[in-house]
């Protein structure tokens, strides 16, 4: 049985009432956020969008400590109470930071490629799987293009030369096949010329995860 998630209206009502008490949960939420921040490369960020900014605690920390003075920040939240708290919190950072009240849908109103970082903490777990995918698709649209991740698989676990295509590390390929088809690609070149063409295509691509299997 699928767990029930809150509707947009229910989430809005709950967080409107909860308000600033959200920060009382920092004793168990914030250690994980601090670990995340320690592993993020934000020094060269030009624009950050946060889906579900809450009280603005993370926004203020990012702007004060981790982002350059030239970096822009946009926070989104369904709760009017949270939006008010977050706006007050980031007010010292002026025009480079803004908070937008949303209707709870995954839509991110911004031009394609407007940001180069997307952040969302303790929000996606409240959404249905369909909405999670929709949020990530929106993030994919507003993030600036980046070089693709290209994985060259040269160890195929076992070999059957008469039937190589169906025995190219099926466990790993199964994981990749179950990821978003708009991002992940698998290539099984049958010869060296095809491999060269595929390699050229993958190295020129952006925003993709390309898996090339080449053993023989």
N, C-alpha and C positions, 0 to 999 in steps of 0.2 A: 504494500500500500504506500502510495506517495504521500510524503508529509505535506500538510497544508501550509501555504505561505500567506503572509498578510497581503490583503489588497492594498492598492495605492491609498485609498481613503483611510483604511485601518492604520496603515503605517504613519500617515500624516497626523491622524488624531492622537496616536500613541506618543509620537515624538513631540507634538505640540504640548502635551501634558508633561512629558518627561523633562524636557528643556535642559537647563543647566545641570541637572542631576546626572546627565551623561558623563560628566567629568569625574563623578564619584567612582566610576568604574575603571579609572586610570590605573589603579593598583594592580589589576590583572591584564588590562588591555595594553597599557603603554609599554611594558617591557618588550612585547613583540614588535610594536611600532619602532621602538628604538633600535632593535636588531635590524629591522628593515632599512631604517635610515642609515645605519652603519654600512650597509652593503649596497646602497644606491649610489650611482655616479651622477650627481646633480650639478657639479661645478660648471659644466658647459651648457646647462639647460637654458632654453630660450623661452619656453612656455610650458606651464604645468596646469593640467585640468584634474580636479578631484571630484569624483562621483560619490556624493554623500559626504559632505564636509562637516556635518554635525555642528558642534559649537565653535568650530574654527581653531581648535587647539593644535591640530596638525598643521593647518595653514599658517598660523602664526609662527610655529617652530620652523617650518620650511623657509618662510620669508626672512626670519631673523637670523637663522644659522646656516642654512644649507644652500640657498639660492643667491645668485649674484644680484646686485641692485638693478640690473637690466632685465632680469627674468620676469615675465608676466605670470600671474596666477589667476585661475578662475575656479571657484567652488560652486557646486550644484547641490541643492537639497530640496526635498519635498515638503519639509516642515517650515512653516513661517516663523515659528519660535526659534528654531535652529538658525535660520537665515538671519534673524535679527541679532542673535548672540554672535554669530560668526562675523557679521558686518562690523559690529562694535569691536571685535577682537582684532580685525585686520585694518581698522581705520588708520593706525599710525603709518601704514605702508603706502598710503595714498592711492593714486590712480593706477598703479601697476598691479593692484590686487582687487578682485571683485567677487561678489557672491550673487548667485542667481537663484531665484525661487522657481522650481520646476513643478510640473503636474504629476510627477512620479513615473512618467514613461521613460524608457531608455534613451530617448532622443537627446543628443547633445547639439545644441544650436551653435555651430561654429563653422567657419570655412574649412574645407579639406586642407589638411596639413598645417593647421593653425598652431598646434602644440607638438612638443617632442617628448613629453612625459605624461603618463596617465597614472593616477593613484586612486585606489579605492580600498578602504579598510573597514572591516566589520559591516559590509553592506551586501556583497554578492551572496553571502550565505542566507540572506533574508529573501532572496528572489527565487523564482521558479527556474528550472534549467533553461526553459525557453527565453526568459528575460535575461538570464546571465549571458546567453549567447548573443542576444540583441545588444546588450551593453558593450560587450567586447567588439561586436561588429561596428558599433558607433565609435568606439575608441580607435579602432583600426582606421576609420575614415578621417578622423580629425588629427591623427598623428602624422607628422612629416615622414616622408619615405626614408627608410634606412636600408643599408645593404642587407641582402638576404643571408640567412644562415645556411651554409652549404656543407652537407655531411657526405663524405666519400666513404662508402662501406667496402673495404677490401677483404675482410674476413667474413666468410659466409657460413661459418659454423661447421657445415659439412658439405661435401661435394658429391654431386651425381652428374657427371659430365653430359650424360644423354638427356638430362632434364633439368638443366641448371636454373631456368627461370622460376620454377616453382619451389626451389630449395635455397633461395637467397635469404637466409636468416629470417624465416617467416615470423618469429616472435617480435622482432624489432619492427618489421614492416607492418605487422598488425597494429602496433601502437600508433604508428604514423598514419595509417589508413583511417583510423578512428578519430583523428584530429580534423579540424575544419578544412574542407576541400578548397576554400578560398585562399588558404595560406600554404598548406602542405602539398608537396609534389614528390612523387617517386619516379625515378628513371632507371630502367634496366636496359642499358645499351647493348645490342647484340654484337657490335664490332668496334674497332678502334675509331673509325671515321665518325660513327654515330656518337661515340663517347666525346670526341672533340667538339662536335656540334652542340651536344648537351652541355658540356662544360662551359662553352662560350655563352650559351643562353643563361645558365645559372649564375655565372659571374657578373652578367650585366643586369640581372633582375634585382628588384627591391621588394621588401616586405614579405618575402617568402621563406619557407623552410624547404630546402631542396635536398632530397636524399638520392644519391647516385650509387648504384650497386655495380661494381666493376671488379671482377676477380680474374677472369680468364684473359 
